Amino acid sequence: MSRLGSALVYGIATVFMLAALVSFIFSLLLKWTDIHESSLTWIIFAASVVSLFIGGIVAGGKSQEKGWLAGGLTGLLFTAIIFSFQFLGMEKSFTVEQWLYHLVFFAAASLGGIVGVNLSSSRHERT
């Protein structure tokens, strides 16, 4: 497997593991507190952006070059997976609002990829 392909696998796995963890935490909050789902909308969106940023960092660090590409492809792959589940599972296309969210996710993952390459290269320079 190429370095970029391996980086994408690690990046998307990181995104979905973080998403599962955040979902579990929020489900516990919703179950055991008086918090309503509508009051968490922006917090969940922010957690999603951070998850994609971290996934981009992992992808960029694993690719060790062209972090914008590794992170961007991680964001696009995430969008493709979510779109596929929604389209095939619920027979619904993305709304304009969802496309805007995923544009932000793409940008966060791309930026994370850039940061990941720089973190990776600075770690290699010290050794």
DSSP file (Angstrom, degrees, kcal/mol; ACC not computed):
  #  RESIDUE AA STRUCTURE BP1 BP2  ACC     N-H-->O    O-->H-N    N-H-->O    O-->H-N    TCO  KAPPA ALPHA  PHI   PSI    X-CA   Y-CA   Z-CA
    1    1 A M              0   0    0      0, 0.0     0, 0.0     0, 0.0     0, 0.0   0.000 360.0 360.0 360.0 140.0    0.0    0.0    0.0
    2    2 A S     >  -     0   0    0      1,-0.1     4,-2.5     4,-0.0     5,-0.2  -0.233 360.0-110.9 -69.6 162.5    1.3    3.5   -0.8
    3    3 A R  H  > S+     0   0    0      1,-0.2     4,-2.3     2,-0.2     5,-0.1   0.892 119.3  50.0 -62.0 -39.6    2.2    5.9    1.9
    4    4 A L  H  > S+     0   0    0      2,-0.2     4,-2.3     1,-0.2    -1,-0.2   0.913 110.6  49.3 -66.3 -42.1   -0.7    8.1    1.0
    5    5 A G  H  > S+     0   0    0      2,-0.2     4,-2.0     1,-0.2    -2,-0.2   0.917 112.3  47.7 -62.2 -43.6   -3.2    5.2    1.0
    6    6 A S  H  X S+     0   0    0     -4,-2.5     4,-2.4     1,-0.2    -1,-0.2   0.901 110.3  53.0 -63.0 -41.2   -1.9    4.1    4.4
    7    7 A A  H  X S+     0   0    0     -4,-2.3     4,-2.8     1,-0.2    -2,-0.2   0.894 107.9  51.1 -61.7 -40.8   -2.2    7.7    5.7
    8    8 A L  H  X S+     0   0    0     -4,-2.3     4,-2.9     2,-0.2     5,-0.3   0.898 108.9  50.8 -64.5 -40.4   -5.8    7.9    4.6
    9    9 A V  H  X S+     0   0    0     -4,-2.0     4,-2.1     2,-0.2    -2,-0.2   0.943 114.2  43.8 -62.9 -47.0   -6.7    4.6    6.4
   10   10 A Y  H  X S+     0   0    0     -4,-2.4     4,-2.1     2,-0.2    -2,-0.2   0.911 115.5  49.3 -63.7 -42.1   -5.1    5.9    9.6
   11   11 A G  H  X S+     0   0    0     -4,-2.8     4,-2.2     2,-0.2    -2,-0.2   0.934 113.9  42.7 -64.0 -48.0   -6.7    9.3    9.2
   12   12 A I  H  X S+     0   0    0     -4,-2.9     4,-2.3     1,-0.2    -1,-0.2   0.859 113.0  53.6 -70.8 -33.9  -10.2    8.1    8.5
   13   13 A A  H  X S+     0   0    0     -4,-2.1     4,-2.3    -5,-0.3    -1,-0.2   0.907 109.2  49.8 -64.1 -40.4   -9.9    5.4   11.3
   14   14 A T  H  X S+     0   0    0     -4,-2.1     4,-2.6     2,-0.2     5,-0.2   0.924 109.7  51.2 -62.2 -45.0   -8.9    8.2   13.7
   15   15 A V  H  X S+     0   0    0     -4,-2.2     4,-2.4     1,-0.2    -2,-0.2   0.931 113.2  43.8 -59.1 -47.4  -11.9   10.3   12.6
   16   16 A F  H  X S+     0   0    0     -4,-2.3     4,-2.2     2,-0.2    -1,-0.2   0.844 112.5  51.8 -72.8 -32.0  -14.4    7.5   13.2
   17   17 A M  H  X S+     0   0    0     -4,-2.3     4,-2.2     2,-0.2    -1,-0.2   0.924 113.1  45.3 -66.9 -42.7  -12.9    6.4   16.5
   18   18 A L  H  X S+     0   0    0     -4,-2.6     4,-2.8     2,-0.2     5,-0.2   0.902 112.1  52.1 -65.0 -40.1  -13.1   10.0   17.8
   19   19 A A  H  X S+     0   0    0     -4,-2.4     4,-2.5    -5,-0.2    -2,-0.2   0.903 110.0  48.9 -62.6 -40.9  -16.6   10.3   16.4
   20   20 A A  H  X S+     0   0    0     -4,-2.2     4,-2.3     2,-0.2    -1,-0.2   0.914 112.5  48.3 -64.4 -42.6  -17.6    7.1   18.2
   21   21 A L  H  X S+     0   0    0     -4,-2.2     4,-2.3     2,-0.2    -2,-0.2   0.933 113.6  45.9 -63.4 -46.7  -16.1    8.4   21.5
   22   22 A V  H  X S+     0   0    0     -4,-2.8     4,-2.7     1,-0.2     5,-0.2   0.899 112.3  51.7 -64.0 -40.9  -17.7   11.8   21.3
   23   23 A S  H  X S+     0   0    0     -4,-2.5     4,-2.4    -5,-0.2    -1,-0.2   0.907 109.6  49.9 -62.1 -41.3  -21.1   10.2   20.4
   24   24 A F  H  X S+     0   0    0     -4,-2.3     4,-2.0     2,-0.2    -2,-0.2   0.928 111.5  48.0 -62.9 -45.2  -20.8    7.9   23.4
   25   25 A I  H  X S+     0   0    0     -4,-2.3     4,-2.2     1,-0.2    -2,-0.2   0.930 114.2  45.9 -61.9 -46.3  -20.0   10.8   25.7
   26   26 A F  H  X S+     0   0    0     -4,-2.7     4,-2.6     1,-0.2    -1,-0.2   0.854 109.2  55.0 -68.5 -33.1  -22.9   12.9   24.4
   27   27 A S  H  X S+     0   0    0     -4,-2.4     4,-2.1    -5,-0.2    -1,-0.2   0.896 108.8  48.8 -66.0 -37.4  -25.3   10.0   24.6
   28   28 A L  H  X S+     0   0    0     -4,-2.0     4,-2.7     2,-0.2    -2,-0.2   0.911 111.1  50.3 -65.2 -41.9  -24.4    9.6   28.3
   29   29 A L  H  X S+     0   0    0     -4,-2.2     4,-1.2     1,-0.2     6,-0.5   0.916 112.7  46.4 -61.0 -43.0  -25.0   13.3   28.8
   30   30 A L  H  < S+     0   0    0     -4,-2.6    -1,-0.2     1,-0.2    -2,-0.2   0.865 116.2  45.5 -68.5 -35.0  -28.3   13.1   27.1
   31   31 A K  H  < S+     0   0    0     -4,-2.1    -2,-0.2    -5,-0.2    -1,-0.2   0.912 122.4  31.9 -73.7 -43.1  -29.4   10.0   29.0
   32   32 A W  H  < S+     0   0    0     -4,-2.7     2,-0.2    -5,-0.1    -2,-0.2   0.373 115.8  50.6-105.5   3.5  -28.3   11.0   32.5
   33   33 A T  S  < S-     0   0    0     -4,-1.2     0, 0.0    -5,-0.2     0, 0.0  -0.768  84.2-109.6-128.9 178.5  -28.8   14.8   32.5
   34   34 A D  S    S+     0   0    0     -2,-0.2     2,-0.1     2,-0.1    -4,-0.1   0.272  73.9 126.8 -91.2  11.2  -31.5   17.3   31.7
   35   35 A I        -     0   0    0     -6,-0.5     2,-0.3     1,-0.0    -2,-0.2  -0.460  51.7-142.2 -69.9 139.6  -29.6   18.5   28.6
   36   36 A H    >   -     0   0    0     -2,-0.1     3,-1.4     1,-0.1     4,-0.5  -0.780  17.7-120.4-104.1 150.1  -31.6   18.4   25.3
   37   37 A E  G >  S+     0   0    0     -2,-0.3     3,-1.5     1,-0.3     4,-0.4   0.844 110.6  61.4 -56.7 -37.2  -30.1   17.4   22.0
   38   38 A S  G >  S+     0   0    0      1,-0.3     3,-0.7     2,-0.2    -1,-0.3   0.786  99.2  56.3 -63.4 -26.9  -31.0   20.8   20.5
   39   39 A S  G <  S+     0   0    0     -3,-1.4    -1,-0.3     1,-0.2     4,-0.2   0.602 105.9  52.0 -80.8  -9.6  -28.8   22.6   23.0
   40   40 A L  G <> S+     0   0    0     -3,-1.5     4,-3.0    -4,-0.5     5,-0.3   0.389  75.6 105.2-103.4   2.1  -25.8   20.5   21.9
   41   41 A T  H <> S+     0   0    0     -3,-0.7     4,-2.0    -4,-0.4    -1,-0.1   0.904  86.0  38.4 -53.6 -51.3  -26.0   21.1   18.2
   42   42 A W  H  > S+     0   0    0     -4,-0.2     4,-2.4     2,-0.2    -1,-0.2   0.821 115.2  53.8 -73.4 -30.1  -23.1   23.6   17.9
   43   43 A I  H  > S+     0   0    0      2,-0.2     4,-2.4    -4,-0.2    -2,-0.2   0.909 109.9  47.8 -68.6 -40.9  -21.0   21.7   20.5
   44   44 A I  H  X S+     0   0    0     -4,-3.0     4,-2.1     2,-0.2    -2,-0.2   0.902 111.4  50.8 -65.0 -40.8  -21.4   18.5   18.4
   45   45 A F  H  X S+     0   0    0     -4,-2.0     4,-2.3    -5,-0.3    -2,-0.2   0.930 110.9  48.6 -61.6 -45.1  -20.5   20.4   15.3
   46   46 A A  H  X S+     0   0    0     -4,-2.4     4,-2.5     1,-0.2    -2,-0.2   0.903 110.3  51.0 -62.2 -41.6  -17.3   21.8   17.0
   47   47 A A  H  X S+     0   0    0     -4,-2.4     4,-2.2     1,-0.2    -1,-0.2   0.868 109.6  51.3 -63.4 -35.9  -16.4   18.3   18.2
   48   48 A S  H  X S+     0   0    0     -4,-2.1     4,-2.3     2,-0.2    -2,-0.2   0.913 109.4  49.3 -66.3 -43.0  -16.8   17.0   14.6
   49   49 A V  H  X S+     0   0    0     -4,-2.3     4,-2.3     1,-0.2    -2,-0.2   0.924 112.2  48.2 -61.8 -44.2  -14.6   19.7   13.2
   50   50 A V  H  X S+     0   0    0     -4,-2.5     4,-2.6     2,-0.2    -1,-0.2   0.896 109.6  53.5 -63.9 -39.9  -11.9   18.9   15.9
   51   51 A S  H  X S+     0   0    0     -4,-2.2     4,-2.4     1,-0.2    -2,-0.2   0.913 111.3  45.0 -61.3 -43.2  -12.2   15.2   15.1
   52   52 A L  H  X S+     0   0    0     -4,-2.3     4,-2.3     2,-0.2    -1,-0.2   0.867 111.1  53.6 -70.3 -34.9  -11.6   15.8   11.4
   53   53 A F  H  X S+     0   0    0     -4,-2.3     4,-2.1     2,-0.2    -2,-0.2   0.934 111.7  45.2 -61.9 -45.7   -8.7   18.2   12.2
   54   54 A I  H  X S+     0   0    0     -4,-2.6     4,-2.4     2,-0.2    -2,-0.2   0.896 111.4  52.6 -66.2 -40.1   -7.1   15.5   14.3
   55   55 A G  H  X S+     0   0    0     -4,-2.4     4,-2.4     1,-0.2    -1,-0.2   0.880 109.2  50.5 -60.7 -37.9   -7.7   12.9   11.6
   56   56 A G  H  X S+     0   0    0     -4,-2.3     4,-3.1     2,-0.2     5,-0.2   0.886 107.9  52.7 -65.6 -39.5   -6.0   15.3    9.2
   57   57 A I  H  X S+     0   0    0     -4,-2.1     4,-2.7     2,-0.2    -2,-0.2   0.934 111.1  46.8 -60.3 -46.1   -3.1   15.6   11.5
   58   58 A V  H  X S+     0   0    0     -4,-2.4     4,-2.3     2,-0.2    -2,-0.2   0.935 114.5  46.8 -62.4 -46.3   -2.7   11.8   11.7
   59   59 A A  H  X S+     0   0    0     -4,-2.4     4,-2.2     1,-0.2    -2,-0.2   0.922 114.4  46.9 -63.0 -44.6   -3.0   11.5    7.9
   60   60 A G  H  X S+     0   0    0     -4,-3.1     4,-2.0     1,-0.2     5,-0.3   0.897 112.3  50.3 -64.5 -40.3   -0.5   14.3    7.3
   61   61 A G  H  < S+     0   0    0     -4,-2.7    -1,-0.2    -5,-0.2    -2,-0.2   0.887 112.7  46.3 -65.1 -39.1    1.9   12.8    9.8
   62   62 A K  H  < S+     0   0    0     -4,-2.3    -2,-0.2    -5,-0.2    -1,-0.2   0.851 113.6  47.9 -71.8 -34.7    1.7    9.4    8.2
   63   63 A S  H  < S-     0   0    0     -4,-2.2    -2,-0.2    -5,-0.2    -1,-0.2   0.832  86.3-159.9 -75.8 -30.8    2.1   10.7    4.7
   64   64 A Q     <  +     0   0    0     -4,-2.0     2,-0.3    -5,-0.2    -3,-0.1   0.479  67.4  51.9  63.1   5.0    5.1   12.9    5.6
   65   65 A E  S    S+     0   0    0     -5,-0.3     5,-0.2     1,-0.1    -2,-0.0  -0.968 101.3  21.9-161.1 155.3    4.5   15.0    2.5
   66   66 A K    >>  +     0   0    0     -2,-0.3     4,-2.2     1,-0.1     3,-0.7   0.941  62.7 175.5  50.1  55.9    1.7   16.9    0.9
   67   67 A G  H 3> S+     0   0    0      1,-0.3     4,-3.2     2,-0.2     5,-0.4   0.838  73.6  60.6 -60.8 -35.3   -0.3   17.1    4.1
   68   68 A W  H 3> S+     0   0    0     45,-0.3     4,-2.2     1,-0.2    -1,-0.3   0.879 108.5  45.2 -59.7 -36.6   -2.9   19.3    2.5
   69   69 A L  H <> S+     0   0    0     -3,-0.7     4,-2.8     2,-0.2     5,-0.2   0.927 114.3  46.4 -73.5 -45.7   -3.6   16.4    0.1
   70   70 A A  H  X S+     0   0    0     -4,-2.2     4,-1.7    -5,-0.2    -2,-0.2   0.934 118.8  41.9 -62.3 -46.1   -3.6   13.7    2.7
   71   71 A G  H  X S+     0   0    0     -4,-3.2     4,-2.4    39,-0.3    39,-0.3   0.919 114.9  50.6 -66.9 -43.8   -5.8   15.7    5.0
   72   72 A G  H  X S+     0   0    0     -4,-2.2     4,-2.5    -5,-0.4    -2,-0.2   0.903 110.8  48.3 -61.9 -41.9   -8.1   16.9    2.2
   73   73 A L  H  X S+     0   0    0     -4,-2.8     4,-2.7     2,-0.2    -1,-0.2   0.847 108.8  54.7 -67.9 -32.3   -8.6   13.4    0.9
   74   74 A T  H  X S+     0   0    0     -4,-1.7     4,-2.3    -5,-0.2    -2,-0.2   0.933 110.4  46.2 -62.8 -45.2   -9.3   12.3    4.5
   75   75 A G  H  X S+     0   0    0     -4,-2.4     4,-2.3    31,-0.2    -2,-0.2   0.897 114.1  47.8 -62.8 -41.6  -12.1   14.9    4.6
   76   76 A L  H  X S+     0   0    0     -4,-2.5     4,-2.6     2,-0.2    -2,-0.2   0.894 111.2  50.5 -67.5 -39.4  -13.4   13.9    1.2
   77   77 A L  H  X S+     0   0    0     -4,-2.7     4,-2.4     2,-0.2    -2,-0.2   0.909 109.7  51.1 -64.8 -41.3  -13.4   10.2    2.1
   78   78 A F  H  X S+     0   0    0     -4,-2.3     4,-2.5     1,-0.2     5,-0.2   0.942 111.7  47.4 -58.4 -48.1  -15.3   11.1    5.3
   79   79 A T  H  X S+     0   0    0     -4,-2.3     4,-2.9     1,-0.2    -2,-0.2   0.904 111.2  51.0 -60.8 -42.6  -17.9   13.0    3.3
   80   80 A A  H  X S+     0   0    0     -4,-2.6     4,-2.4     2,-0.2    -1,-0.2   0.896 111.4  47.9 -63.2 -40.6  -18.2   10.2    0.7
   81   81 A I  H  X S+     0   0    0     -4,-2.4     4,-2.4     2,-0.2    -2,-0.2   0.938 114.7  44.8 -66.0 -46.8  -18.8    7.6    3.4
   82   82 A I  H  X S+     0   0    0     -4,-2.5     4,-2.4     1,-0.2     5,-0.2   0.916 114.2  49.6 -64.3 -42.7  -21.4    9.7    5.2
   83   83 A F  H  X S+     0   0    0     -4,-2.9     4,-3.3    -5,-0.2     5,-0.3   0.919 110.4  51.3 -61.8 -43.0  -23.1   10.6    1.9
   84   84 A S  H  X>S+     0   0    0     -4,-2.4     4,-3.0    -5,-0.2     5,-0.5   0.928 111.0  47.0 -61.1 -46.4  -23.2    6.9    0.9
   85   85 A F  I  X>S+     0   0    0     -4,-2.4     4,-2.1     1,-0.2     5,-0.5   0.922 116.7  44.1 -61.3 -43.4  -24.8    5.9    4.2
   86   86 A Q  I  X5S+     0   0    0     -4,-2.4     4,-1.8     3,-0.2     6,-1.3   0.923 119.0  42.0 -68.7 -43.2  -27.3    8.7    4.0
   87   87 A F  I  X5S+     0   0    0     -4,-3.3     4,-0.8     4,-0.2    -2,-0.2   0.932 124.6  34.1 -71.7 -46.1  -28.1    8.1    0.4
   88   88 A L  I  <5S+     0   0    0     -4,-3.0    -3,-0.2    -5,-0.3    -2,-0.2   0.853 126.2  40.1 -78.7 -34.3  -28.2    4.3    0.4
   89   89 A G  I  <<S+     0   0    0     -4,-2.1    -3,-0.2    -5,-0.5    -2,-0.2   0.868 134.9  16.0 -83.5 -38.3  -29.6    3.9    3.9
   90   90 A M  H  <<S-     0   0    0     -4,-1.8    -3,-0.2    -5,-0.5    -2,-0.2   0.414  93.3-126.6-117.2  -0.9  -32.2    6.7    4.0
   91   91 A E     <  +     0   0    0     -4,-0.8     2,-0.4    -5,-0.3    -4,-0.2   0.870  67.4 127.8  55.1  41.0  -32.5    7.5    0.3
   92   92 A K        -     0   0    0     -6,-1.3    -1,-0.2    -9,-0.1    -2,-0.2  -0.977  51.2-140.1-127.4 141.1  -31.8   11.2    1.0
   93   93 A S        -     0   0    0     -2,-0.4     2,-0.1     1,-0.1   -10,-0.0  -0.435  40.3 -82.0 -86.3 169.4  -29.3   13.5   -0.6
   94   94 A F        -     0   0    0     -2,-0.1     2,-0.2     1,-0.1    -1,-0.1  -0.435  42.3-131.9 -67.8 145.4  -27.3   16.1    1.3
   95   95 A T     >  -     0   0    0     -2,-0.1     4,-2.2     1,-0.1     5,-0.2  -0.458  29.0-103.2 -85.5 169.5  -29.0   19.4    2.1
   96   96 A V  H  > S+     0   0    0      1,-0.2     4,-2.0     2,-0.2     5,-0.2   0.898 124.5  54.8 -60.0 -40.2  -27.3   22.7    1.4
   97   97 A E  H  > S+     0   0    0      1,-0.2     4,-2.2     2,-0.2    -1,-0.2   0.902 107.4  49.2 -61.1 -41.9  -26.6   23.0    5.1
   98   98 A Q  H  > S+     0   0    0      2,-0.2     4,-2.7     1,-0.2    -1,-0.2   0.890 108.1  53.6 -66.1 -39.0  -24.9   19.6    5.2
   99   99 A W  H  X S+     0   0    0     -4,-2.2     4,-1.7     1,-0.2    -1,-0.2   0.896 109.2  49.6 -61.7 -38.6  -22.7   20.5    2.2
  100  100 A L  H  X S+     0   0    0     -4,-2.0     4,-1.9     2,-0.2    -2,-0.2   0.910 110.1  50.2 -66.2 -41.8  -21.6   23.6    4.1
  101  101 A Y  H  X S+     0   0    0     -4,-2.2     4,-2.3     1,-0.2    -2,-0.2   0.934 111.7  48.0 -59.0 -45.9  -20.8   21.5    7.2
  102  102 A H  H  X S+     0   0    0     -4,-2.7     4,-2.4     1,-0.2    -1,-0.2   0.775 105.9  57.8 -71.3 -25.2  -18.8   19.1    5.1
  103  103 A L  H  X S+     0   0    0     -4,-1.7     4,-2.3     2,-0.2    -1,-0.2   0.913 108.7  46.3 -65.5 -42.6  -17.0   22.0    3.4
  104  104 A V  H  X S+     0   0    0     -4,-1.9     4,-2.6     2,-0.2    -2,-0.2   0.897 111.4  52.3 -64.6 -40.5  -15.9   23.1    6.9
  105  105 A F  H  X S+     0   0    0     -4,-2.3     4,-2.5     2,-0.2    -2,-0.2   0.917 109.4  49.7 -61.3 -43.2  -14.9   19.4    7.7
  106  106 A F  H  X S+     0   0    0     -4,-2.4     4,-2.5     2,-0.2   -31,-0.2   0.925 111.6  48.0 -60.1 -46.1  -12.8   19.3    4.5
  107  107 A A  H  X S+     0   0    0     -4,-2.3     4,-2.6     2,-0.2    -2,-0.2   0.906 112.1  49.6 -63.4 -41.6  -11.1   22.5    5.4
  108  108 A A  H  X S+     0   0    0     -4,-2.6     4,-2.5     2,-0.2    -2,-0.2   0.916 112.4  47.0 -64.0 -43.2  -10.4   21.3    8.9
  109  109 A A  H  X S+     0   0    0     -4,-2.5     4,-2.2     2,-0.2   -37,-0.2   0.896 112.4  50.2 -66.4 -39.7   -9.0   18.0    7.7
  110  110 A S  H  X S+     0   0    0     -4,-2.5     4,-1.9   -39,-0.3   -39,-0.3   0.932 112.4  46.5 -63.1 -45.7   -6.8   19.8    5.1
  111  111 A L  H  X S+     0   0    0     -4,-2.6     4,-2.3     1,-0.2    -2,-0.2   0.900 111.1  52.8 -62.8 -40.9   -5.4   22.2    7.7
  112  112 A G  H  X S+     0   0    0     -4,-2.5     4,-2.8     1,-0.2    -1,-0.2   0.882 106.1  54.1 -60.9 -38.9   -4.9   19.3   10.0
  113  113 A G  H  X S+     0   0    0     -4,-2.2     4,-2.2     2,-0.2   -45,-0.3   0.897 107.8  49.5 -62.5 -40.7   -2.9   17.5    7.3
  114  114 A I  H  X S+     0   0    0     -4,-1.9     4,-1.9   -47,-0.3    -2,-0.2   0.928 113.3  46.2 -63.4 -45.3   -0.6   20.5    6.9
  115  115 A V  H  X S+     0   0    0     -4,-2.3     4,-2.6     1,-0.2     5,-0.2   0.909 110.6  54.6 -63.2 -41.9   -0.1   20.7   10.6
  116  116 A G  H  X S+     0   0    0     -4,-2.8     4,-2.4     1,-0.2    -2,-0.2   0.889 107.3  48.6 -60.9 -42.1    0.6   16.9   10.7
  117  117 A V  H  X S+     0   0    0     -4,-2.2     4,-2.9     2,-0.2    -1,-0.2   0.918 113.1  48.1 -64.5 -42.4    3.3   17.0    8.0
  118  118 A N  H  X S+     0   0    0     -4,-1.9     4,-2.0     2,-0.2    -2,-0.2   0.884 112.9  47.3 -67.6 -37.6    5.0   19.9    9.9
  119  119 A L  H  X S+     0   0    0     -4,-2.6     4,-1.7     2,-0.2    -1,-0.2   0.902 114.1  48.9 -65.9 -40.6    4.8   18.0   13.2
  120  120 A S  H  X S+     0   0    0     -4,-2.4     4,-1.8    -5,-0.2    -2,-0.2   0.917 112.4  46.4 -65.7 -44.6    6.1   14.9   11.5
  121  121 A S  H  X S+     0   0    0     -4,-2.9     4,-1.8     1,-0.2    -1,-0.2   0.863 111.4  51.5 -70.1 -34.3    9.0   16.7    9.8
  122  122 A S  H  X S+     0   0    0     -4,-2.0     4,-1.1    -5,-0.2    -1,-0.2   0.838 109.2  51.6 -70.5 -30.6   10.0   18.5   13.0
  123  123 A R  H  X S+     0   0    0     -4,-1.7     4,-0.7     1,-0.2    -2,-0.2   0.876 110.3  48.7 -69.7 -37.8   10.0   15.2   14.9
  124  124 A H  H  < S+     0   0    0     -4,-1.8     3,-0.3     1,-0.2    -2,-0.2   0.824 106.2  57.1 -72.2 -30.2   12.3   13.7   12.2
  125  125 A E  H  < S+     0   0    0     -4,-1.8    -1,-0.2     1,-0.2    -2,-0.2   0.830 103.4  54.1 -68.9 -30.5   14.7   16.6   12.3
  126  126 A R  H  <        0   0    0     -4,-1.1    -1,-0.2     1,-0.2    -2,-0.2   0.741 360.0 360.0 -75.3 -23.0   15.3   16.2   16.1
  127  127 A T     <        0   0    0     -4,-0.7    -1,-0.2    -3,-0.3    -2,-0.2   0.489 360.0 360.0 -87.1 360.0   16.3   12.5   15.7
